[in-house]
Amino acid sequence: MMKNGKACVGGMLCLVCAAGGLVFAKNQGRPITAKADAQDASIKVEGFYCNIKALTLAERARHMKLTSKLLSSRKETVETQKGYELQYRGGSVTLAELAEWVRLESKCCPFFDFHIDLEEQGQLTCLGLTGKEGVKEFIRMEFGIK
């Protein structure tokens, strides 16, 4: 949602970055902002760097579609020591879709460490997101984890 040139962050940062402009989010009760650099089309927020030029227009469209599916299909979110694990059951998301999303996400947001696990005889698929210090708060904000 755009309001006075500010975008409310709700999905993955790359989705917001694709639109360019100003990103606005809450960080422990205090606002943090980052401006897109028109020259290099990148966004820098609290030590994390999102390079929107890393994805072609076709890749951005596919990334947005996969992100929407991943967010709406997750059955559970589990906090881990270094990040979060998004869990999918019953084939709601395929390994191929997770791998494709990781490939695209890693191009625009290289600060994430990704882990894909297949558990419970293939009935539970997990996407782990970790990274350097501060990434946990970033994941909470971007994935709407409370």
N, C-alpha and C positions, 0 to 999 in steps of 0.2 A: 504494500500500500504506500503510495507516495503522498506526502503531506508537506507543503512548504519546502520542497526540494530534499526532504529526508525520507529515507526508506526504512521501514520497520523490518528488522532482521527476524526471519522466522524459519527459513529452511537452511540449506547449506550456503555458506558465504559465496560460493561461486555463482549461485543463482542470482543473488543480489548484485554481485560484481558484474554480471553480464549486462545489467542495465546501466552500469556506470554511475557517476554522480556521487552523492554523499550517502554514507552508511551511518545509521544511528542505532545504537544498542545500549542496554543498561548493563553495567558491570558493577555488581555489588552495590546497587543504589546510586552509583554515580555514572553519568553518561560518558561514553567513549565515542569518539568520532574518527572517521578516516576519510580522506578525500581520494578520489580516483585521480591518478596522474594521467591527464589526457595524452601525454606524449608516449608513455610506455604502457598505458591501459592496465595498470596494476593497482591493487589495494593493499595497504599495510595497516594492520590492526594489532596493537599490543604484542609486538614481536612475531606475529604470524603474517605471512605474505601470500596473497592470492593473485596469481597471474592469469587474468582472463584471456589474454592473447594466446595462451598455451593451447586453447581449444578453438577449433574451427567453428563456424556457425552451425554446421551439421552436428559436430560433436557437442556443442552447447545444448542444442535441442534434444539430443539423445540423453545427455546428462540430466537435464531438467526432468525428462520423462522418467528416467530410472530413479532419480532422487525422490520424486513424488511417490513412486511405487514403494520404495524402501521405507519411507517415512510412514505411509499409510498401512503397510503390511506387517510392520514389526509387532510381534506378540508381547515382547517383554524387553526391557532395558535393564541391564545389570551393571552396577558400578564395580569396577575393578581397581586395583591399586594404582594403575597408571592411566586409566581412562574409562571407557565404557564398552560394553558388548551389546550389540543389537541382536535380538534373537527372532528367528523366523521358523515357523512350524508348518507342516502339512503342504509343503511345496508352494507356499505363497510367493516365494522368491527362489529362483533357481541359482545354482552355483555359477552358471554362465552369466546371469544378470549381475550378481555380486562382483564377479571378476571384471566384468566390463565397467561397472561403476567405479571400482577401485582404480582401474587403468585410467579412466577419465579424471577422477578426482585427484589422483596423484600428480597429474599434469598441471592442474591449476592450484592445488593446495599441497605442495610437497612437504609441508611440515608434519603431516599425519604419518604414523606408522600403522599399517593395516594388517589384520590377521583374519583369515577365513577358516572356520572350523566346521567340520561335518561330524555330528555327534548322534548318539542314540540310534545307531544303525540307520543313519540317514534321515531320521525324522526331525532333527533339530539342526538348523544351519545358523551359524553365528558369524557376525561381522564385528571384529574388535577394532576399535579406534584408540590409539595411544599416541604419545609424542613427548616432546620436551615439556618441562615445567610450565604450567599455565594452560596446557591444552585441554585439561579436564573442564575447566571453567568455560573455555571456548566451545567445547562439544556440548555442554549443558545448554548454553545460550543458543547455539545453532540448531540443535535437535529438539529444543523445547523440553529438556529433561528437568524435572523438579526435584 
